[in-house]
């Protein structure tokens, strides 16, 4: 979450922004689901996500503020066997 009631939250650490978002969604009847986060070893989380057929995982450094664009504090690792990744590769290759 980047803003709440006119307050810019981009400089707040990710855990604070997620906490505010969770509070906002608590008891809501909206179809928005807050993604669970894991603090376990990234390799284990990635392996299990791949077993489930997930597209991949996104790792964010705790304490990091929001930055648009690429950042060393925000890393996405794709599962090369996930259907969506396979489709993306086929489209990139003109297949």
C-alpha positions as YAML, in Angstrom:
chain: A
units: angstrom
residues:
- id: 1
  name: UNK
  ca: [0.00, 0.00, 0.00]
- id: 2
  name: UNK
  ca: [1.45, 3.33, -1.06]
- id: 3
  name: UNK
  ca: [-1.10, 5.82, 0.31]
- id: 4
  name: UNK
  ca: [-3.88, 5.87, 2.91]
- id: 5
  name: UNK
  ca: [-6.29, 8.73, 3.55]
- id: 6
  name: UNK
  ca: [-4.00, 11.16, 1.76]
- id: 7
  name: UNK
  ca: [-0.88, 10.06, 3.67]
- id: 8
  name: UNK
  ca: [2.08, 9.04, 1.50]
- id: 9
  name: UNK
  ca: [3.31, 5.68, 2.83]
- id: 10
  name: UNK
  ca: [6.09, 5.06, 0.31]
- id: 11
  name: UNK
  ca: [8.86, 5.85, 2.81]
- id: 12
  name: UNK
  ca: [7.39, 3.47, 5.39]
- id: 13
  name: UNK
  ca: [9.01, 0.02, 5.63]
- id: 14
  name: UNK
  ca: [7.22, -2.75, 3.78]
- id: 15
  name: UNK
  ca: [6.14, -4.49, 6.99]
- id: 16
  name: UNK
  ca: [4.36, -1.33, 8.18]
- id: 17
  name: UNK
  ca: [2.64, -0.88, 4.80]
- id: 18
  name: UNK
  ca: [1.50, -4.53, 4.83]
- id: 19
  name: UNK
  ca: [0.23, -4.16, 8.41]
- id: 20
  name: UNK
  ca: [-1.84, -1.10, 7.43]
- id: 21
  name: UNK
  ca: [-3.22, -2.93, 4.42]
- id: 22
  name: UNK
  ca: [-4.14, -5.97, 6.53]
- id: 23
  name: UNK
  ca: [-5.94, -3.68, 9.01]
- id: 24
  name: UNK
  ca: [-7.81, -2.00, 6.16]
- id: 25
  name: UNK
  ca: [-8.94, -5.33, 4.69]
- id: 26
  name: UNK
  ca: [-9.83, -7.00, 8.00]
- id: 27
  name: UNK
  ca: [-13.55, -7.73, 8.06]
- id: 28
  name: UNK
  ca: [-13.98, -6.48, 4.51]
- id: 29
  name: UNK
  ca: [-16.32, -8.23, 2.12]
- id: 30
  name: UNK
  ca: [-14.20, -7.24, -0.85]
- id: 31
  name: UNK
  ca: [-12.66, -9.87, -3.12]
- id: 32
  name: UNK
  ca: [-9.17, -8.66, -2.27]
- id: 33
  name: UNK
  ca: [-6.85, -11.12, -0.60]
- id: 34
  name: UNK
  ca: [-3.65, -10.12, 1.14]
- id: 35
  name: UNK
  ca: [-0.84, -12.43, 0.05]
- id: 36
  name: UNK
  ca: [0.74, -14.37, 2.85]
- id: 37
  name: UNK
  ca: [4.43, -13.78, 3.41]
- id: 38
  name: UNK
  ca: [7.06, -16.19, 4.58]
- id: 39
  name: UNK
  ca: [10.27, -15.43, 6.42]
- id: 40
  name: UNK
  ca: [11.76, -18.88, 5.83]
- id: 41
  name: UNK
  ca: [14.78, -19.57, 3.63]
- id: 42
  name: UNK
  ca: [14.03, -18.25, 0.13]
- id: 43
  name: UNK
  ca: [15.28, -21.38, -1.61]
- id: 44
  name: UNK
  ca: [12.80, -23.51, 0.34]
- id: 45
  name: UNK
  ca: [9.91, -21.13, -0.35]
- id: 46
  name: UNK
  ca: [10.83, -21.05, -4.07]
- id: 47
  name: UNK
  ca: [11.06, -24.86, -4.30]
- id: 48
  name: UNK
  ca: [7.65, -25.30, -2.64]
- id: 49
  name: UNK
  ca: [6.07, -22.58, -4.81]
- id: 50
  name: UNK
  ca: [7.36, -24.37, -7.91]
- id: 51
  name: UNK
  ca: [5.90, -27.68, -6.68]
- id: 52
  name: UNK
  ca: [2.52, -25.91, -6.41]
- id: 53
  name: UNK
  ca: [2.85, -24.63, -9.98]
- id: 54
  name: UNK
  ca: [3.11, -20.98, -8.91]
- id: 55
  name: UNK
  ca: [4.55, -18.43, -11.33]
- id: 56
  name: UNK
  ca: [7.41, -17.80, -8.91]
- id: 57
  name: UNK
  ca: [8.14, -15.79, -5.79]
- id: 58
  name: UNK
  ca: [8.85, -12.16, -4.98]
- id: 59
  name: UNK
  ca: [11.34, -11.41, -2.23]
- id: 60
  name: UNK
  ca: [11.36, -8.03, -0.53]
- id: 61
  name: UNK
  ca: [13.88, -6.89, 2.04]
- id: 62
  name: UNK
  ca: [12.29, -6.16, 5.42]
- id: 63
  name: UNK
  ca: [12.60, -2.51, 6.39]
- id: 64
  name: UNK
  ca: [12.77, -1.35, 2.78]
- id: 65
  name: UNK
  ca: [10.69, 1.63, 1.60]
- id: 66
  name: UNK
  ca: [8.79, 1.56, -1.69]
- id: 67
  name: UNK
  ca: [10.82, 2.31, -4.82]
- id: 68
  name: UNK
  ca: [9.31, 2.32, -8.29]
- id: 69
  name: UNK
  ca: [11.12, 0.32, -10.94]
- id: 70
  name: UNK
  ca: [13.82, -2.25, -10.31]
- id: 71
  name: UNK
  ca: [15.45, -2.39, -6.91]
- id: 72
  name: UNK
  ca: [18.01, -4.61, -5.18]
- id: 73
  name: UNK
  ca: [15.49, -4.81, -2.29]
- id: 74
  name: UNK
  ca: [12.78, -6.38, -4.49]
- id: 75
  name: UNK
  ca: [13.58, -9.54, -6.46]
- id: 76
  name: UNK
  ca: [11.23, -11.71, -8.54]
- id: 77
  name: UNK
  ca: [12.29, -15.28, -9.33]
- id: 78
  name: UNK
  ca: [10.15, -17.04, -11.92]
- id: 79
  name: UNK
  ca: [9.35, -20.74, -12.08]
- id: 80
  name: UNK
  ca: [10.40, -21.70, -15.64]
- id: 81
  name: UNK
  ca: [7.91, -24.61, -15.65]
- id: 82
  name: UNK
  ca: [4.84, -22.54, -14.72]
- id: 83
  name: UNK
  ca: [2.27, -22.30, -17.55]
- id: 84
  name: UNK
  ca: [2.20, -18.50, -17.49]
- id: 85
  name: UNK
  ca: [6.00, -18.30, -17.77]
- id: 86
  name: UNK
  ca: [5.98, -20.81, -20.63]
- id: 87
  name: UNK
  ca: [3.38, -18.70, -22.47]
- id: 88
  name: UNK
  ca: [5.44, -15.54, -21.92]
- id: 89
  name: UNK
  ca: [8.52, -17.25, -23.36]
- id: 90
  name: UNK
  ca: [6.57, -18.50, -26.40]
- id: 91
  name: UNK
  ca: [5.26, -14.98, -27.04]
- id: 92
  name: UNK
  ca: [8.77, -13.51, -26.68]
- id: 93
  name: UNK
  ca: [10.13, -16.06, -29.13]
- id: 94
  name: UNK
  ca: [7.28, -15.51, -31.58]
- id: 95
  name: UNK
  ca: [6.07, -19.09, -31.08]
...
